[in-house]
Structures are given as structure tokens and as C-alpha cells.
Amino acid sequence: MALDYAQAAKEALEAVGGSDNIVSAAHCATRLRLVIADDSKVDKEKLENAVGAKGNFSASGQLQIIYGTGTVDKVYDEFIKQGGISAASKAEAKEAAANQGNWFQRAIKVLSDVFVPIIPAIVASGMLMGIMGALQYMGTAGMIALDTKSVWWRIASLINACALGNLQILLGFSAATVFGGNPYLGASLGALLISSDFINAYSASTAIAQGKMITLTVIPGLYSIDWVGYQGHVIPILVGVWILCFFEKRLHKVVPEMFDLFVTPLVSVSLAAYITILFVGPIFVWLENSILGLLMFLLKVPLGIGYIIIGLIYSPSVVTGLHQMYTAIDVSMLAKYGVTYWLPIASSANIAQGGACLAVALKTRSEKTKSLAVPSGISCLLGITEPAIFGVNLPKIKPFVAGMIGSACGALCCFIFHLAATGTGVTGIFGILLCIAQPLQYIIMFAVAFGVAFGITSSIYKDEEAKAEPAKLAAETKAAADEEAALSKEEAAEAGAPAATKPETIVAPLSGKTMPMTEVPDPVFASEAMGKGIAITPSEGKIFSPVDGTVTVLAETGHAVGLLSDSGAEVLIHIGIDTVTLKGEPFSAHTAVGAHVSKGDLLMDVDLKKIEDAGLSTVTPVIITNTADYSGVTPHEGAVNAGDALIDLK
């Protein structure tokens, strides 16, 4: 029988605490997006077992319940009807979510929104820093002949230093985008605060020791400042850009249009610069240094107790989103100490969660769990933890706790070995490149964190269904299989599709570079809860049909297209991540629901620049939502052009 949408909505509404507990409700192509007033009223267990729900998670202040394409809109209609809830747009829901939580949670979200778009630049710089450090180590040890004066090495050094050396400019641009100002003015303020006219912050201690520090009077006899730049600092830049945007947005409203072009930028940047350099900067530099001092005190607690505590809480902080501020901690430590002690602990936590996840893959008898746990565990070892945490470990609780214990043990190794990294942005296996002066110690930490988490999980984990009596389990499994088969036939008949799928090859709907689904920066897609497939980072903004078939879904905002191929494959193309919030602006559809299309027919024009300017990812997952109907879903990797073979279905 087909899904009872009214019952699905009823159970979801009851599980989240009723309509009185809902601030805002919206949906995208795959999930119901709710802003909850009181999270403690949400019955997680009941929500996990709600009819039709394929999973749920919280992100960016929203509770997101996964239903899938073609289902979520019908459940949503019933949901708002039964709850007497006013329908909200995705943008309104996002705004409501942003206002949820206390000031600290909102501050963490701002840090996240600012840092996420520039993380690729930081990761690339950190990776190259690690590679060059490894080469220098081998050169010094006489293992290779290395010419550090060659043009090749000099150019690599420029690339290496680019992102971190100009981080304040990147932060200024990104922060202005988040605060609703002109990002180029934000970048200008960032550049101003690391001007060569200042004494470089990295050289401040030397200048003081040599008596060359420049101190300027602000209020005679009362207040003066050291003429030092803001290299390595984060919070002063963010506050300065917020001040800039505050003035800019208000000046736009009062300055006559004919003068606005030069008056508003000049006054905004000038006021922000004076206020930041004279007052805000010194205060927040002191605050940053105090926080670093507190962390260093914690890391120096005898017997490694501080390290153990940080190791224990690191993974839970990923769940809350608090980890978004850790890049700022790394950057500040690098600026002050030349190394970061935080990154190896982060590596320990990531590795431990990967070990726990892979133990689940080994122990489980569920093919669905195994197919999710293996790639998720591997992605942890490469530094991406969300798929494992949200998709496997946290829902099952025990593996998550085992990962926390493994992380604490790995962190203790960091204390014992005084493990430190020379850069940031890279954890897991490749984190060794940033600890190349201590490779053996890093490997031991890796082995301990992984081994403890893997061992504990292996000894305590059991599939929930294994607790059922064998006869009862067999009967339930058969009944579920019969019901699923009947449902597939009924849905196929309703759609005019064949009841059985046929082997076929799905072609690329757009040109670009592929990315494994487990690495997509969205926990639902990365966990493959919606189905297997592959993602593409687009090189051009045109979406073509990947199959001969019928358009079954076209999101009202244009960000997602679903198709049913003539051979029975259900394909979802989700253009970008969280692009539902753009109200359809970047998307121009050239098709409609019910239209029959051929491979290569143009479905959508996409303005990729608008997506990027909004600080969102253009990564486009291509998902086979009826994965269970196939014995094999094999994606092709590498660069692709639209029309190239992308996914083989068996």
C-alpha cells in the first residue's frame, strides 16, 4: 500500500511536540525543515520510527526530517494542515532558525557562516604546507636532494603562504557577505588591518625586545596603542567588518543616490577602521590572547587531564556545530606559537569516530548499515566526520561514545608526545604531513585512537534486530520485503513505469569534476540516506537530462529536478547545497513536471555566480533514489562533460 501521508504527518507532528513547539515549517526537495521552539520536547525515538521518515538531523538551527522527493511535499501539506501552521518560505525558515538559540549559539553560527566558504583555501594551503614540510624534513635528513632556492620551490612557497598570509582579506570578504554588506569593502578593511605600515604581528615580540615597538597616544596621559597589525587574528576582523556593514547599510538609506557611490564606502570604511584600530582591535586581541592562555593552561594540566577532557568533548562539539570556531583557534595558535596543539587532538577525534564506524561495518548484518558505514568510516580517516557521526555512530549511541573514548586516549598520546602541527585545515591520515617532525608519534596516536574506538565498538555493538527471536525476525523481514515489493509495483504502475528496473547507464547532467557522495558537505546526502550516486562540482551552469524518461519533480525554487527513466531509474539532481534559500533566483527551468525528455535535453540554466556570491556550495549531487532496486550502483570518477557516462546501474 502507498504511504499514508496524513498518518506520516500526524506522527511527525506528535514526535516534535505538537504545533505549539514549531516556530516555522518549510520543505525542500527531500526533507521537511522545522524550526523548533524547545528541543527538549522532541521525542527522538518516536521521530526515528515515524511513518515514512528516512532519518532526521539538526543543522543550522533547523530540525530536518528526510522523506525524499515526491513524498516530502505531500507530507508537508498534511503537516501544516493538521498543525494549523502557516507555511513559510525556505528563506523565512532559515531566518527563523538563525534567530534560534542563545547569543553564544548565534555567534558560533556566524563563525561557521564566515569560515565555511574559505575552508577550501585554508585546506589547500595547509595540505601544501604539510607536503613542503615533509620534503624539507627528508631533505634535511639527506633522504632526497632538495633545492629550496629553485623557482619551483619559490612558487610553491608563495602558494603555501597565500591563504594563511592573507587570511584577514578572505575573512573580510566572507564576513561582509554574511553581515549583508559589500564584500569588497570587507576585503579592503581586511587588507588595511594587515597593512605593511604596521609592525607585523608575528614580529611584535622581537620589536619589543629590541626596543623598536611603536606606541601612539590616543588620549594623552590616559590611553595609547601599539602600532601592530592583525596578522593571525580573527575576532577583531569580524567585529570590524560588522561595524563597517552597520554603517554601510544605514548610509545607503540616507545618502542621496548621486553621492552614494563614493560617500558611503569612504565613510563606512573610515569609521570602521578608526573604531577597530583605536578601540575594538586592542580589546579583542587581549580577549583572543586570554582565550589562548586559558586553552594553554588546560593543555598543561598535569597527567594530560586537559587533553583527555578536550578529546572527550571534541566529537559532541561537532554535533552542536561548536567545532566551526576551531579553525580560529588553530590560526591564533599558529600566529602566537608557530604551531597548533589543537589540530592533532582534532585528528584524534576524527580517527576515533572512523574506527568506531568501521567496527559497526564489520559487526553489522545489515547490508544497508554496512554500505553506509564503510565509506563514512573511510571519510573519517580522511578528516570528514559528519557522514559517520550523523549517519552511523550518533544514531546508534554506543559507537559514538566509543569514539569519544578513543579520542580521549589519542589526545592523551598527544600530551605524552607534545604533538604539534605546523599548519591547519588537514586532519586524519593526511594530518601527518603537518606533524612531519614527529611522524612516529603521530602514527602511534593514530593507532591508539583508532584501535581503542574500534575495539570497544566491536566488543559492545550488536544490531538491534539481532535481539529479536529468529523466527519472529524472519517473519518480520519477509513481511517487510513483501510489503516493499508490493509498494514498488504499485508506485511503478501509478507512474506508468515498468514494475522491474533494467540495467542502464546514467549520463552526466552537467560538466565538472566528480566528488564521492560521502564527501558532499551535507549530512543527508553524505550519509547516502537518499540513495547512492555521485556529486559534481560544476564548471558551467547548464543542467541536461541524464536519461530518457519523465520529469517527476521540479522544485518550486528550481534547485532540484527528479526524473523517472524509461528503464525504471529514479534520479534526483540537487543543484547546490542549501540553495533552497535563494528563492529560485539562480535557476531558469526549461521543462515541467510530466514532460518526457531525452538524454541531453536542456532542463535548467543556473547562475553559478549567484550561488557562490551567496556563500553557498555549487556541489550538485546526482542520486539514484531507488538504489534498493539495483544490485549495483557504480559511479564514474574524475572530470566529466555533460553526456559522459556517470553511473552504471545493474
Disulfide bonds with the S-S distance in Angstrom:
none
